[in-house]
Structures are given as structure tokens and as C-alpha cells.
Amino acid sequence: MRHSRGIFCLALLFLVSAAFAQTRPDALREYRAGNFERAVQICQTELAENPNNMDSYVVICWSLVRLNRFDEALRYARNARNISRYDGRITEILGEIAYYQGRNNEALQYFQEYANLNPEGQRIEMAYFYMGEIFIRQGKFRHADIALSTAVHWLPGNAAWWTRLGYARERAGDLQQAISAYERALFLNSQLADAQRGLERVRQSMPGG
């Protein structure tokens, strides 16, 4: 009888725990749904319970970046880096924050560190895309070509990124390859105005265009 009662109590505890897990707010789910403010609130509660929760730091930083609250994101990211120096997710986030705040060289260092730490990481395509954009800002168009070519290697269906690759190649004077990139962008999204203008611009600038 005592044995049966013990099994019943364990089963009840399991059911209660499962129900709690199902009702507990999920910050990552809210982030993916575009509910960034809600994700921030959930992560703040989680960090109050466990100040070393790296997953909460990651999601709150992602959410704050999407909300353009870069100073807040930077504070959380620096706290997280003090806890786990080599967490690649935080390294990449620090790169994004620096990128949006215009600290280009610092951003490049973070993105390059991320690529070295996580050559096949979850956000490796983002790291290379941002590197490409920074090189465009700096007028280093062949560097931008390499970085953006790597970005579309990892995410080949992103028409906007193919357009930026076309632009980098166009500015580098590699017109035939620019045409290829613009055409790829338009194959993916025939209504993309930047790609249409870029393709027309390059064709007109070529001999006999």
C-alpha cells in the first residue's frame, strides 16, 4: 500500500511539473514570433531568478537589438561576456551592437572572432553579412565581395543579400559577376527594385550597353 502511494505521489509530481513547464513563458518563442518586448520581460524575470542564465542573456540581447535599444543590449552582453568569455552567441551579438552603433572596426573584430570560434555557428551567415556591409562602408569592395559571397553560401535564398553582393562587385569593377549576383537576386525575388536598378545600371555601363 505504501509502495502504491509513493508511485502515485511521484506520478502527481511529474504531472504538476509538466503542467508548469507547459505554462512557463518561453522567451525564445516570443522572440521568434516578433514579440520582442514580451521576450525582454520574460528574460528579465529569468535573470532575476538565475543571473548566470546564458540563454536568457542571448535572447534578451537579440530582442533589444531588434528594438533598437542598443545601449541596453550592450550592458547585458557585457555582463554575459564576463560570465562566459567564449560564448560565441554573445560575441556575435556584441558585433551586431557595435555595427549598429557605427563602431566598424570593433564590430569586425567581434565577427571575425565569432567566425573563428564557430565556423559553422548558428549565426555564421549573419556574421559574414555584417562583415560585408562594414567593408562596403569602408570602401573595401573586394573584401565585401568575399564576405557577402560567404554569407550567401550559407543562406543562398536571401535575395537582398545577393543584391548587396551585386553592389559590392559593381563597385569593385567586376561587372560580369555583378550581373550574375543581381540576376540571382531577381530570380529569387523578381520585384526587388534595388536589384532591378543595379542590373540595369551595370548593363548600361558595359561596352555596348
N, C-alpha and C positions, 0 to 999 in steps of 0.2 A: 504493500500500500504506500509506504513511504517512498519507495522507488518510483512508483507511478506518479506520485505528487511532484517529485523532483523533475521528472520528464515534462510534466505539464507546465511547471514554472519556467523551465528553460524554453519551452516552445512559446509560452506567452511573452517572455523577454525578447525572443527573436522577432516575434510579430510586432511588438512595440518598437523595437529598434528599426525594423524595416519600414514601418509606417513613418517614423521620424525622418529616416533617410529620404523617403519619397517626398515629404513635405518641406524639407530643408531647402531654402533658396539656393539656386545654382548660379553663381556669378558668371561662369563661362557661358552657360546657356543664354543668359540675359545679354551678354556682350555679343554673342553670335546673332542674336535676334535684333541687335541695334538698340537695345535698351541700356545705353551706356551709364546714365545716371543711376539706374537701379543696380547695375553691376558694381558701380563705385560704392554704393551704400552697403551692399552685401559684403564686399571685400573689407570695408572699414570695420564691420561687425566681426568678421573672421579674424582680422588682425588684432582687434581688441582681445579676442579670446586666445589667439596664438600669434604673438608678434614675430615669430620666425617662419610663418607660413609663406613659402616662396611662391606657391601657385597663386595665392591671393595678391601678392605683390605684382606678379606678372599681369594678372587680369585687370587690376586697378590701374596700372600704368598704361596698358593698352587702351582702356576706356578713357582715361584722362587725356591721352594723346588725341583720340577721336573727338573729344570735346574741346580740343584746342586749349586745354588747361595745362600748358607745358611746365610752368614753374612747379605746380603741384606734382605732376608726374615725375619731375626731376628729383624732388625731395624723396618720394617713395623709392625711386630707382636707386638713388644713392644709399638709402637705408638698406635696401635689398642687397646691393653690392657689398656692403660691409658685412652682411651675414654670410653671403656665398659669393666669393670673389670671381669664381669661374662659371657661374650660371650663364650660359650663352644667351638665354632669353633676355636677361637683364642687360647684357652687353649690347644686344641688338636694339633694345628699347632706348638705351642711352644714345645710340647712334641716331635713332629717329628723332629724339628730342633735340639733339644738337643740330640735326638737319633743319628742322622747322624753326629753330632759333637763329639760324644763319651762321652757326659755328662750323663751317665746312670742313676744315682740317681735322678738328676734333671728331666730327661725325665720321669722316673717313677712317680714322684710327679705330673707332669702335666697330665699324662694319668690317674692316679688314681683320680685326681680332675675332669677331664672330665667325667669319668665313674660315679662319684658321682653326678655331675651336670646334666648329660644327660644319664641316664641308658639305654635309648633306642634311643640314638642320631644317627644322620645320619652316623657318622663315628665310631660308637662304636666298630665295628668289627676290625677296624684298630687299635684302642687304645689297645685292648686286644692282637692283633697280635704283636704289638711293645713291649708290656709288656712281652710277651712270649719270644721274641728274646732277650730282655735285661736279663731276667732270665737265658737264655741259656748262654749268655756272662759271667754271674756271676757264672755259675756252679750250679744254683739253679733249678735243673731239675724237681723236683716235682711242684715247683711254676710255672715253664714254662708249664708243663702239664695242670695245671688248667687254666692258661691264654689262651693257644692255644686251649684248648677244648672249651672255651667260644667263641673264635674267629670263630671256625668252626661251632659252634652252630648258630652264626649269618650269616655266609657265608659258608654253607655246600658244595658248589660246587667248592671250591678252592683247587685243587689238591696239589699245592705247600704247602699250609698251613697244609694239612693233613700229608704231608711228614715231615714237621718240627715238628709236633706233634708226629709222629712216632719216630723221632730222640730224642726228649725230653724224651719220655717214655723209649726208648732204653737205654739212658744214666742214667736214674733213676733206671734201672734194672727191669722195668715192661715189660718183653719181650712179653708176650702174647698180652697185649694191644698195644704194639708197632707194632706187626704183623697186628693187626686189623686196625691200622691207615695207615700203609703202603699199605695194601690191598685196603683200601678205596681210597687212592691216585691213585693207579693203575687202579681201577675201573673207576675213573674219567678221567684218562689220562694214558693209557697203555704204553706210550712211555717215561714216566718220569724216567730218568736214576737214579736220587737220590733215588727215591722210590724203584726202582728195586734193587739197590745196598744195600739199607737199609734192605729190606725184606730178601735178600739172606744172609746178614751179621747176622741178628738176628736168622734166622733159623739154620745157621751153629753153632751158639753159644749155642743153646739149647741142652739139653741132647738128645743124639741120632741123632743130626743134622748133 
